[in-house]
Amino acid sequence: MALIVQKYGGTSVGSVERILAVAEKVKSWHDRGNQVVVVVSAMSGETNRLIELARQIDPDPSPREMDVLLSTGEQVTIALLAMALHRLGVDARSYTGGQVHIRTDSAHSKARIMDIDGTRVRADLEAGRVVVVAGFQGVDENGAITTLGRGGSDTTAVAMAAALKADECQIYTDVDGVYTTDPRVEPKARRLERITFEEMLEMASSGSKVLQIRSVEFAGKYNVPLRVLSSFEEGEGTLITLDEEDDVEQAKISGIAFSRDEAKLTIRGVPDHPGVAYQILGPIGEANIEVDMIVQNIGKDGTTDFTFTVHRNDLPRALEILKKTADELGAREVESDDKIVKIALVGVGMRSHAGIASTMFKALADEQINIQMISTSEIKVSVIVDEKYLELAVRTLHDAFGLDAEN
């Protein structure tokens, strides 16, 4: 008998028919003698509907009241799923985040989990019940309802698994696992049987949308085995664990991630002196704009050119700030480009293999794809290229590293 925490997203519970199908799946796990906790999101489209209702009342609603409103989406799903389980003869009990005592800080709409009291849930599991928990929500120390922000239900599931010391946390999605790259771009992409937390974090930070970074960080911190599975078809999915595979020596690269959400900013002819990087990036950070890749080139005339990337949605505000900074510093000009993409090779095997970057650069050069920026870490090499080359670059690199072959 194992203790399993399962999470089903909005698409998986998007209709009554799908909720009934989830109930069948949960029952099959429970019938095998497992203790099962199910964390669910709001039904697909429900959160957007609630946001639109709020905006019809007030274009800038109170964050506290928005959390009260948005938390109702998951409350609907837990009740319906519990009813579906009852219909199948499974004893089940639903809980809101507050009823489980998922305690968070008071940062409405982006709260962080501080503690979980699993007493009630454990008692129900020992009594043979399936426990259905509302994802995405908790309560602060004053009892106010909070929501966890993007990826909140994934985070709830991992946190519940950590608190209950679950054997596995299963994330059910509309894909059947983590692939070597997006199959919509490279049809030869292969599902990975397993991947490390470290690799998954790098994949997620580089554009892979399978799991949210926050939930992977949480799982890695508490060593909660994660498995990505499909809600709509049977399969083993992809296991994400702390341990590297025994045959990591043969696995140079695990996957290729990419992000279409990049924009590049360059400030040219900045007087080169100590502290200039802070003078450029300080105001960007104060505006709560995240900077990703950075390149600085020193000229012979005592000036420097400074290039960095931000999320494409942040480009207009970042450009406005940078132009003001350029005037203050006496820079020559400011340029921007939102027609770029970031492509990253990820693999723990890089630690024991030389020549990964050079193979990457040669493969792109052979296809006449110009690299605009380069960034490396211990297990990742990222490049910025023109967005029109995205699909060609991904397919070229997938082939160059033989990722369609079984390791």
HUVEN-V328713 format. One record per residue. RES is the residue in one letter. PSI is psi as a letter, one per 40 degrees, with the letter a starting at -180 (999 if undefined). BURIAL is + if it has 16 or more other ideal C-beta (glycine too) atoms within 10 Angstrom, else -. Layout:
RES|PSI|BURIAL / RES|PSI|BURIAL
This chain:
M|h|- / A|i|- / L|h|+ / I|h|+ / V|h|+ / Q|i|+ / K|h|+ / Y|h|+ / G|a|+ / G|d|+ / T|d|+ / S|d|+ / V|f|+ / G|e|+ / S|i|- / V|d|- / E|d|- / R|d|+ / I|d|+ / L|d|+ / A|d|+ / V|d|+ / A|d|+ / E|d|- / K|d|+ / V|d|+ / K|d|+ / S|d|- / W|d|+ / H|d|+ / D|d|- / R|e|- / G|e|- / N|i|+ / Q|h|+ / V|h|+ / V|h|+ / V|h|+ / V|h|+ / V|i|+ / S|i|+ / A|i|+ / M|i|+ / S|h|+ / G|e|- / E|d|+ / T|d|+ / N|d|- / R|d|- / L|d|+ / I|d|- / E|d|- / L|d|- / A|d|+ / R|d|- / Q|d|- / I|d|- / D|h|- / P|d|- / D|g|- / P|i|- / S|h|- / P|d|- / R|d|- / E|d|- / M|d|+ / D|d|+ / V|d|- / L|d|+ / L|d|+ / S|e|+ / T|d|+ / G|d|+ / E|d|+ / Q|d|+ / V|d|- / T|d|+ / I|d|+ / A|d|- / L|d|+ / L|d|+ / A|d|+ / M|d|- / A|d|+ / L|d|+ / H|d|- / R|d|- / L|e|- / G|e|- / V|h|+ / D|h|- / A|i|+ / R|h|+ / S|i|+ / Y|h|+ / T|i|+ / G|d|+ / G|d|+ / Q|d|- / V|e|+ / H|f|+ / I|h|+ / R|h|+ / T|i|+ / D|a|- / S|f|- / A|g|- / H|h|+ / S|e|- / K|f|- / A|i|+ / R|h|- / I|h|+ / M|d|- / D|i|- / I|h|+ / D|h|- / G|e|+ / T|d|- / R|d|- / V|d|+ / R|d|+ / A|d|- / D|d|+ / L|d|+ / E|d|- / A|e|- / G|e|- / R|i|+ / V|h|+ / V|h|+ / V|h|+ / V|h|+ / A|h|+ / G|i|+ / F|e|+ / Q|i|+ / G|a|+ / V|i|+ / D|a|+ / E|e|- / N|e|- / G|e|- / A|h|+ / I|h|+ / T|i|+ / T|i|+ / L|e|+ / G|a|+ / R|h|- / G|e|+ / G|d|+ / S|d|+ / D|d|+ / T|d|+ / T|d|+ / A|d|+ / V|d|+ / A|d|+ / M|d|+ / A|d|+ / A|d|+ / A|d|+ / L|e|+ / K|f|- / A|i|+ / D|d|- / E|i|+ / C|h|+ / Q|h|+ / I|h|+ / Y|h|+ / T|a|+ / D|e|- / V|i|+ / D|f|+ / G|a|+ / V|h|+ / Y|i|+ / T|d|+ / T|a|+ / D|h|+ / P|e|- / R|d|- / V|d|+ / E|h|+ / P|d|- / K|e|- / A|i|+ / R|h|+ / R|h|+ / L|h|+ / E|d|- / R|i|+ / I|i|+ / T|i|+ / F|d|+ / E|d|+ / E|d|+ / M|d|+ / L|d|+ / E|d|+ / M|d|+ / A|d|+ / S|e|+ / S|e|+ / G|e|+ / S|h|+ / K|e|- / V|d|+ / L|i|+ / Q|i|+ / I|d|+ / R|d|+ / S|d|+ / V|d|+ / E|d|+ / F|d|+ / A|d|+ / G|d|+ / K|d|- / Y|e|- / N|f|- / V|h|+ / P|h|+ / L|i|+ / R|h|+ / V|h|+ / L|i|+ / S|h|- / S|e|+ / F|e|- / E|i|- / E|i|- / G|i|- / E|e|- / G|a|+ / T|h|+ / L|h|+ / I|h|+ / T|i|+ / L|d|- / D|i|- / E|i|+ / E|i|+ / D|d|- / D|f|- / V|d|+ / E|d|- / Q|e|- / A|g|+ / K|d|+ / I|h|+ / S|d|+ / G|i|+ / I|h|+ / A|i|+ / F|i|+ / S|h|+ / R|e|- / D|f|+ / E|i|+ / A|i|+ / K|h|+ / L|h|+ / T|h|+ / I|h|+ / R|i|+ / G|f|+ / V|h|+ / P|h|- / D|h|- / H|i|- / P|h|- / G|e|- / V|d|+ / A|d|- / Y|d|- / Q|d|- / I|d|+ / L|e|+ / G|d|- / P|d|+ / I|d|+ / G|d|- / E|d|- / A|e|- / N|f|- / I|h|+ / E|h|- / V|h|+ / D|c|+ / M|i|+ / I|h|- / V|h|+ / Q|h|- / N|h|- / I|h|- / G|i|- / K|e|- / D|e|- / G|e|- / T|i|+ / T|i|+ / D|h|+ / F|h|+ / T|h|+ / F|i|+ / T|i|+ / V|i|+ / H|i|- / R|d|+ / N|d|- / D|e|+ / L|d|+ / P|d|- / R|d|- / A|d|+ / L|d|+ / E|d|- / I|d|+ / L|d|+ / K|d|+ / K|d|- / T|d|+ / A|d|+ / D|d|- / E|d|- / L|e|+ / G|f|- / A|i|+ / R|d|- / E|i|- / V|h|+ / E|i|- / S|i|- / D|h|+ / D|e|+ / K|f|- / I|i|+ / V|i|+ / K|h|+ / I|h|+ / A|h|+ / L|h|+ / V|h|+ / G|h|+ / V|e|+ / G|e|+ / M|d|+ / R|d|- / S|e|- / H|h|- / A|i|- / G|e|- / I|d|+ / A|d|- / S|d|- / T|d|+ / M|d|+ / F|d|- / K|d|- / A|d|+ / L|d|+ / A|d|- / D|d|- / E|e|- / Q|f|- / I|h|+ / N|h|- / I|h|- / Q|d|+ / M|i|+ / I|h|- / S|i|+ / T|i|- / S|a|- / E|d|- / I|f|+ / K|i|+ / V|h|+ / S|i|+ / V|i|+ / I|h|+ / V|i|+ / D|h|- / E|d|+ / K|e|- / Y|e|+ / L|d|+ / E|d|- / L|d|- / A|d|+ / V|d|+ / R|d|+ / T|d|+ / L|d|+ / H|d|+ / D|d|- / A|d|+ / F|e|+ / G|f|- / L|e|+ / D|e|- / A|i|- / E|h|- / N|999|-
